[in-house]
Amino acid sequence: MKKHIYILLISIVSIVSCDDYLDIEPVGQVIPKSVEDYRSFLTTAYATEKNNYILTTYRGDELQLTKASFASELYEDLFIWNDASASPLTTPFSYASFYKIIFHANHVIEKETEITGDATAITQLVGEAYALRALQYFQLINLYAKAYDTTTASNDNGVPIVTEYNLDQKYDIQSVEEVYTQILSDLSNAEARLNIEQQASGFNYRFSKIALKSLKARVYLYKKEWQKAIDASKEALTIKNTIQDLNSDNSMMPSEFNSIESILALDIVSSNNITTDASISDQFLNKYDRINDLRFNIYFKKDGTVYRAAKTADIKYKSTFRVAELYLTLAEAYTQLNELTFAKEQLLVLVKNRYTPTKVTTYTTYINSLTKQQLYEEILDERAREFAIEGQRWNDLKRTTQPEITKWYEGKNYTLNKNDSRYVVQFPNDAKINNPNF
């Protein structure tokens, strides 16, 4: 049974109250008409902040939190998965922000034939709007719904799909399958329009051809359509395939927006509270060879007896897609297709740029000795190491094995069971207003 979501009406009305110039042209106000006007409008969407990556990091296995941590009351219920009786002080997940971005993208798409100016610029802009909308739905569905399962996706509840502004419309929850169909449709429309291969540094918060192909690769990876994930990754790598070699350049993290690896630097992945008040859990630190893994001393900083994340809320750490992910996607997808030689080759392309030469030698021997299952587990561990405090860990846990996680907090153990229903984040209170069926 579909459920109506009236919060979308509230959210959109709120947005329109700020942007009411979109409906009529009152004296003294400017109506967006030119491609430059609509570029500014879409930039507002790009700049809208969301906290989904930050808050899921608290839910995963990367962090350790204590009651003595500053502002612990904002995150402790997230940390121990206490969704049923969370404190009112608990930081809510973004919801309306996603639909604000979608609203802006929808308006650009709807006005495609009315925008004036350079035709190539208009086509690029509308392509970006389609891609940006696809990304929002992809992030929403992986936050608020079950992981994609081809056998159940048609019946699993997803999120509302909004492709036009209509106050009279009832916004129903669509199935996971329907949301992915919308995502793929948007990707197709974006692909037909985008004409910039890769954005220049500083503008790489905007979508480009390579960013779109990277999104396609991730979507197909999550859908377990392995060959399509491989094809999209390879297409992206034909545009950009350079990996930062930490043996010769450790001046910045590979995930920074101006790194040679950066593809799309849009999402905020960390916060000052993560950096200063939470520490890295021992179980996560133990995934690293602290001497030979060159990421360790870049990603983490020693603070007394604990290690903390070096990634802060600084905008330079914004990251959505980068080259390293494409190689790891290839490795995982090839493994699932039993093409282990190709999988190992792709994994080693990455790790030779992350480990000392001595470690690379022994690691290569180790990788070449692995069975399919062992290789799969190692690739997932390598993803964990590579994307630490980058917003990907929770989704990787959720879309793969949904393992049991146990945490120690204030003298007590808390457990997220294997395949626990709490791998699906509950809709926040602002999404439940006036919706008793939600």
Wavefront OBJ file of the C-alpha trace (Angstrom):
o trace
v 0.000 0.000 0.000
v 1.428 3.347 -1.019
v 1.621 6.019 1.662
v 1.170 9.712 1.091
v 3.958 12.047 2.118
v 2.610 15.468 2.881
v 5.947 16.696 4.178
v 7.025 17.156 0.565
v 4.243 19.656 0.084
v 5.370 21.527 3.180
v 8.995 21.465 2.044
v 8.225 22.633 -1.469
v 5.885 25.368 -0.273
v 8.688 26.584 1.961
v 11.079 26.610 -0.957
v 8.639 28.381 -3.232
v 8.069 31.044 -0.599
v 11.742 31.887 -0.976
v 11.758 31.518 -4.746
v 8.287 32.809 -5.616
v 9.746 34.739 -8.526
v 9.575 31.456 -10.394
v 5.796 31.719 -10.757
v 5.170 35.369 -11.662
v 7.217 38.385 -12.582
v 6.476 41.080 -9.996
v 7.813 44.564 -10.527
v 11.389 44.917 -9.368
v 12.193 41.195 -9.259
v 14.301 39.240 -11.703
v 12.922 36.164 -13.451
v 15.560 33.583 -14.471
v 15.582 33.436 -18.245
v 19.162 33.167 -19.464
v 21.459 30.213 -19.094
v 23.515 32.348 -16.702
v 20.433 32.918 -14.534
v 19.680 29.226 -14.427
v 23.315 28.423 -13.745
v 23.046 30.528 -10.590
v 19.810 28.750 -9.728
v 21.409 25.306 -10.058
v 24.444 26.470 -8.093
v 22.065 26.995 -5.164
v 21.152 23.325 -5.424
v 24.774 22.255 -5.571
v 25.473 24.335 -2.439
v 22.662 22.808 -0.362
v 24.235 20.872 2.490
v 23.236 17.397 3.657
v 24.540 15.373 6.586
v 23.838 11.812 5.406
v 27.489 10.817 5.050
v 28.461 12.343 8.372
v 25.705 10.684 10.381
v 26.045 7.246 8.801
v 29.710 7.344 9.775
v 28.557 7.379 13.403
v 26.388 4.322 12.706
v 29.162 2.315 11.081
v 32.284 0.738 12.551
v 34.813 3.508 11.928
v 34.315 5.585 15.090
v 34.441 5.273 18.857
v 32.350 7.669 20.931
v 32.348 8.300 24.673
v 29.914 10.119 26.921
v 32.705 12.554 27.754
v 32.931 13.577 24.115
v 31.757 17.121 23.451
v 28.167 17.168 22.184
v 27.928 13.385 22.556
v 24.180 13.736 23.140
v 23.830 14.798 19.505
v 25.220 11.512 18.206
v 25.111 8.809 20.883
v 21.770 7.322 19.822
v 22.989 7.195 16.247
v 26.163 5.517 17.446
v 24.306 2.744 19.306
v 21.457 2.468 16.763
v 18.858 3.573 19.302
v 16.318 4.664 16.733
v 13.188 3.611 18.595
v 13.683 5.890 21.613
v 16.261 8.398 20.475
v 16.767 11.575 22.482
v 15.139 14.702 21.008
v 18.658 16.142 20.988
v 19.775 13.559 18.433
v 20.845 15.132 15.138
v 18.260 14.238 12.473
v 19.231 12.975 9.057
v 18.742 15.258 6.094
v 15.494 14.765 4.229
v 13.984 18.055 3.056
v 17.411 19.130 1.777
v 17.370 16.291 -0.747
v 14.028 17.433 -2.085
v 15.105 21.058 -2.143
v 17.919 20.034 -4.483
v 15.498 17.916 -6.509
v 13.088 20.858 -6.767
v 15.805 23.080 -8.210
v 16.874 20.356 -10.650
v 13.254 19.797 -11.676
v 12.792 23.463 -12.485
v 15.869 23.601 -14.706
v 14.727 20.452 -16.506
v 11.177 21.765 -16.984
v 12.443 25.055 -18.442
v 14.939 23.494 -20.879
v 13.181 24.839 -23.974
v 12.654 28.302 -22.469
v 16.214 29.038 -21.323
v 17.947 31.585 -23.513
v 21.605 31.770 -24.436
v 24.334 29.526 -25.782
v 22.839 26.190 -26.832
v 25.855 24.153 -25.728
v 25.817 25.755 -22.287
v 22.079 25.131 -21.946
v 22.463 21.470 -22.873
v 25.291 21.037 -20.352
v 23.291 22.749 -17.618
v 20.201 20.607 -18.116
v 22.384 17.508 -18.249
v 23.806 18.489 -14.878
v 20.290 18.917 -13.497
v 19.353 15.384 -14.549
v 22.572 13.984 -13.063
v 22.175 15.924 -9.830
v 18.602 14.662 -9.450
v 19.749 11.091 -10.062
v 22.392 11.434 -7.356
v 19.823 12.676 -4.817
v 17.499 9.764 -5.448
v 20.405 7.333 -5.274
v 21.503 8.707 -1.915
v 17.929 8.816 -0.605
v 17.149 5.228 -1.575
v 20.348 3.923 -0.012
v 19.647 5.781 3.205
v 15.926 5.233 3.753
v 15.262 1.892 2.045
v 16.552 -1.650 1.928
v 19.582 -2.444 -0.183
v 18.675 -3.316 -3.762
v 17.614 -6.942 -4.124
v 16.326 -7.953 -7.536
v 13.925 -10.457 -5.966
v 12.225 -7.959 -3.638
v 12.892 -4.488 -5.085
v 9.450 -4.243 -6.678
v 7.803 -4.669 -3.281
v 10.302 -2.930 -0.976
v 9.270 0.582 0.057
v 11.522 3.291 -1.316
v 11.082 7.057 -1.272
v 8.785 9.544 -3.041
v 9.594 10.445 -6.627
v 9.006 14.096 -7.486
v 9.730 15.194 -11.050
v 7.531 18.260 -11.251
v 6.221 20.973 -8.975
v 2.520 20.455 -8.286
v 0.889 21.416 -4.998
v -2.143 19.279 -5.829
v -0.084 16.146 -6.324
v 0.016 13.456 -3.634
v 3.564 12.265 -3.209
v 3.497 8.528 -2.636
v 6.294 6.275 -1.535
v 7.492 4.408 -4.608
v 9.152 1.004 -4.599
v 12.899 0.571 -4.610
v 12.614 -0.709 -8.178
v 10.683 2.355 -9.300
v 13.229 4.694 -7.740
v 16.104 2.914 -9.474
v 14.171 3.108 -12.739
v 13.919 6.868 -12.243
v 17.633 7.086 -11.456
v 18.574 5.203 -14.620
v 16.214 7.347 -16.691
v 17.840 10.496 -15.326
v 21.288 9.089 -16.034
v 20.289 8.390 -19.633
v 18.927 11.922 -20.079
v 22.046 13.394 -18.499
v 24.324 11.324 -20.713
v 22.570 12.620 -23.820
v 23.263 16.220 -22.790
v 26.514 16.563 -20.852
v 29.306 17.877 -23.074
v 32.097 18.694 -20.597
v 34.355 15.698 -20.095
v 35.756 16.797 -16.726
v 35.358 19.983 -14.758
v 38.347 22.129 -13.877
v 39.511 22.090 -10.268
v 37.325 24.473 -8.310
v 34.369 23.750 -10.573
v 34.464 20.008 -9.979
v 31.457 20.226 -7.693
v 29.539 20.250 -10.986
v 28.688 17.161 -12.983
v 30.682 16.225 -16.063
v 30.817 13.204 -18.358
v 33.296 11.390 -16.123
v 31.288 12.191 -12.984
v 28.176 10.799 -14.632
v 29.970 7.615 -15.672
v 31.282 7.259 -12.114
v 27.747 7.551 -10.774
v 26.572 4.950 -13.288
v 29.321 2.599 -12.148
v 28.266 2.970 -8.513
v 24.575 2.521 -9.302
v 25.241 -0.683 -11.218
v 27.591 -1.930 -8.491
v 24.836 -1.458 -5.906
v 22.368 -3.211 -8.227
v 24.841 -6.078 -8.644
v 24.840 -5.653 -12.413
v 28.503 -6.469 -12.590
v 29.222 -6.172 -16.313
v 27.472 -2.814 -16.534
v 29.506 -1.606 -13.540
v 32.660 -2.701 -15.353
v 31.651 -1.001 -18.592
v 30.831 2.306 -16.877
v 34.069 2.239 -14.863
v 36.130 1.610 -17.975
v 34.400 4.452 -19.802
v 35.219 6.810 -16.938
v 38.838 5.636 -16.866
v 39.267 6.494 -20.541
v 38.777 10.118 -19.486
v 40.864 10.074 -16.318
v 42.819 7.209 -14.789
v 45.618 8.763 -12.721
v 46.024 7.595 -9.138
v 48.003 9.629 -6.625
v 51.167 7.734 -5.704
v 51.601 8.285 -1.982
v 55.198 7.093 -2.208
v 56.095 10.249 -4.121
v 53.334 12.677 -3.138
v 51.756 12.647 0.315
v 51.140 16.387 0.403
v 47.378 15.899 0.415
v 44.770 13.194 0.721
v 43.729 11.561 -2.545
v 40.148 12.569 -1.738
v 40.748 16.322 -1.606
v 38.929 18.378 -4.221
v 42.152 19.443 -5.966
v 43.734 16.001 -5.944
v 44.659 14.468 -9.287
v 42.102 11.768 -8.455
v 39.102 14.007 -7.826
v 36.152 13.533 -10.169
v 33.215 15.090 -8.310
v 33.847 17.066 -5.121
v 30.310 17.768 -3.959
v 29.447 15.952 -0.738
v 30.502 16.920 2.774
v 31.968 13.745 4.279
v 33.164 14.781 7.737
v 32.550 17.290 10.498
v 34.464 19.075 13.201
v 32.726 16.927 15.806
v 33.986 13.753 14.153
v 37.488 15.156 14.002
v 37.769 16.529 17.530
v 35.340 14.523 19.650
v 35.138 11.019 18.213
v 38.126 8.721 17.829
v 38.809 5.955 15.314
v 37.725 2.580 16.653
v 40.382 -0.028 17.395
v 38.688 -2.586 15.165
v 38.875 -0.191 12.240
v 42.484 0.841 12.926
v 43.413 -2.842 12.952
v 42.507 -3.068 9.276
v 45.679 -1.104 8.469
v 49.328 -2.030 8.293
v 50.324 1.069 10.241
v 53.922 1.010 9.020
v 53.534 0.192 5.349
v 50.111 1.593 4.502
v 50.900 5.145 3.456
v 47.317 6.269 4.009
v 47.464 5.709 7.742
v 49.433 8.795 8.745
v 47.564 10.952 6.238
v 44.068 9.859 7.190
v 44.558 9.747 10.969
v 46.319 11.830 13.609
v 47.510 10.683 17.031
v 45.903 12.489 19.958
v 47.226 11.138 23.233
v 46.244 7.486 23.369
v 43.758 7.598 20.502
v 43.703 8.319 16.794
v 41.310 10.834 15.287
v 40.211 11.515 11.736
v 42.285 14.086 9.882
v 39.408 14.916 7.553
v 37.509 17.908 8.897
v 34.532 19.981 7.798
v 36.855 21.981 5.544
v 35.418 22.201 2.046
v 38.666 20.877 0.600
v 37.617 17.429 1.848
v 34.387 17.365 -0.147
v 34.320 14.149 -2.131
v 31.734 12.204 -4.093
v 33.686 10.322 -6.769
v 37.385 9.793 -7.408
v 39.559 7.566 -9.557
v 40.475 5.022 -6.863
v 36.841 3.952 -6.612
v 36.725 3.026 -10.285
v 39.559 0.517 -9.863
v 37.956 -0.960 -6.750
v 34.634 -1.247 -8.569
v 36.370 -3.110 -11.372
v 38.063 -5.425 -8.878
v 34.812 -6.225 -7.079
v 32.748 -6.703 -10.232
v 35.361 -8.908 -11.910
v 35.507 -11.027 -8.755
v 31.753 -11.525 -8.818
v 32.021 -12.633 -12.452
v 34.763 -15.150 -11.509
v 37.342 -13.261 -13.576
v 39.853 -13.332 -10.744
v 42.945 -12.518 -12.790
v 41.406 -9.255 -13.982
v 40.124 -8.516 -10.487
v 43.554 -8.925 -8.934
v 45.150 -6.765 -11.623
v 42.776 -3.879 -10.900
v 43.261 -4.138 -7.155
v 47.034 -4.082 -7.540
v 46.875 -0.981 -9.754
v 45.524 0.847 -6.723
v 47.551 -0.667 -3.896
v 50.939 -0.085 -5.514
v 50.159 3.601 -5.033
v 49.119 3.175 -1.408
v 51.764 0.899 0.117
v 55.524 0.993 0.454
v 57.408 -0.917 -2.278
v 58.329 -3.657 0.189
v 54.705 -4.116 1.186
v 53.582 -4.129 -2.459
v 55.860 -7.094 -3.139
v 54.490 -9.207 -0.291
v 50.932 -7.989 -0.835
v 51.049 -8.975 -4.511
v 52.059 -12.503 -3.554
v 49.282 -12.573 -0.984
v 46.625 -11.314 -3.407
v 47.605 -13.824 -6.071
v 47.122 -16.667 -3.584
v 43.519 -15.799 -2.692
v 40.396 -17.736 -3.568
v 37.329 -15.934 -4.878
v 35.748 -15.489 -1.446
v 39.014 -14.426 0.141
v 39.630 -11.928 -2.644
v 36.121 -10.514 -2.281
v 36.652 -9.995 1.445
v 40.019 -8.362 0.840
v 38.536 -5.965 -1.721
v 35.887 -4.918 0.800
v 38.616 -4.365 3.394
v 40.575 -2.343 0.867
v 37.495 -0.218 0.220
v 37.225 0.334 3.974
v 40.845 1.437 4.183
v 40.696 3.596 1.079
v 37.453 5.436 1.865
v 37.878 5.900 5.622
v 35.732 8.786 6.937
v 34.546 9.470 3.400
v 30.920 8.480 3.723
v 31.047 5.174 1.866
v 31.543 2.692 4.697
v 27.932 2.409 5.905
v 26.590 1.847 2.395
v 29.293 -0.735 1.712
v 28.338 -2.635 4.862
v 24.654 -2.392 3.979
v 24.870 -3.394 0.310
v 27.182 -6.375 0.898
v 27.173 -8.618 3.978
v 25.330 -6.453 6.553
v 27.610 -7.887 9.250
v 27.050 -7.913 12.987
v 28.677 -4.898 14.641
v 29.268 -4.598 18.375
v 30.195 -1.344 20.106
v 31.186 -0.506 23.654
v 29.572 2.616 25.064
v 29.343 3.728 28.694
v 30.060 0.333 30.182
v 27.734 -1.633 27.947
v 27.899 -3.538 24.679
v 25.470 -2.638 21.897
v 24.981 -4.903 18.899
v 23.674 -4.359 15.393
v 22.765 -7.876 14.353
v 23.586 -9.372 10.996
v 20.947 -8.234 8.473
v 19.461 -6.012 11.169
v 16.459 -3.910 10.100
v 18.350 -0.900 11.492
v 20.586 -0.966 8.443
v 17.682 1.040 7.025
v 17.636 4.522 8.548
v 14.229 5.684 9.737
v 12.702 8.756 8.153
v 13.284 11.774 10.410
v 10.447 13.447 12.257
v 10.140 16.262 9.738
v 9.232 13.649 7.122
v 6.495 12.236 9.346
v 4.636 15.470 10.053
v 0.943 15.166 9.149
v 1.527 11.657 7.901
v 0.137 9.070 10.332
v 0.778 6.229 7.888
v 4.493 6.909 7.542
l 1 2 3 4 5 6 7 8 9 10 11 12 13 14 15 16 17 18 19 20 21 22 23 24 25 26 27 28 29 30 31 32 33 34 35 36 37 38 39 40 41 42 43 44 45 46 47 48 49 50 51 52 53 54 55 56 57 58 59 60 61 62 63 64 65 66 67 68 69 70 71 72 73 74 75 76 77 78 79 80 81 82 83 84 85 86 87 88 89 90 91 92 93 94 95 96 97 98 99 100 101 102 103 104 105 106 107 108 109 110 111 112 113 114 115 116 117 118 119 120 121 122 123 124 125 126 127 128 129 130 131 132 133 134 135 136 137 138 139 140 141 142 143 144 145 146 147 148 149 150 151 152 153 154 155 156 157 158 159 160 161 162 163 164 165 166 167 168 169 170 171 172 173 174 175 176 177 178 179 180 181 182 183 184 185 186 187 188 189 190 191 192 193 194 195 196 197 198 199 200 201 202 203 204 205 206 207 208 209 210 211 212 213 214 215 216 217 218 219 220 221 222 223 224 225 226 227 228 229 230 231 232 233 234 235 236 237 238 239 240 241 242 243 244 245 246 247 248 249 250 251 252 253 254 255 256 257 258 259 260 261 262 263 264 265 266 267 268 269 270 271 272 273 274 275 276 277 278 279 280 281 282 283 284 285 286 287 288 289 290 291 292 293 294 295 296 297 298 299 300 301 302 303 304 305 306 307 308 309 310 311 312 313 314 315 316 317 318 319 320 321 322 323 324 325 326 327 328 329 330 331 332 333 334 335 336 337 338 339 340 341 342 343 344 345 346 347 348 349 350 351 352 353 354 355 356 357 358 359 360 361 362 363 364 365 366 367 368 369 370 371 372 373 374 375 376 377 378 379 380 381 382 383 384 385 386 387 388 389 390 391 392 393 394 395 396 397 398 399 400 401 402 403 404 405 406 407 408 409 410 411 412 413 414 415 416 417 418 419 420 421 422 423 424 425 426 427 428 429 430 431 432 433 434 435 436 437 438
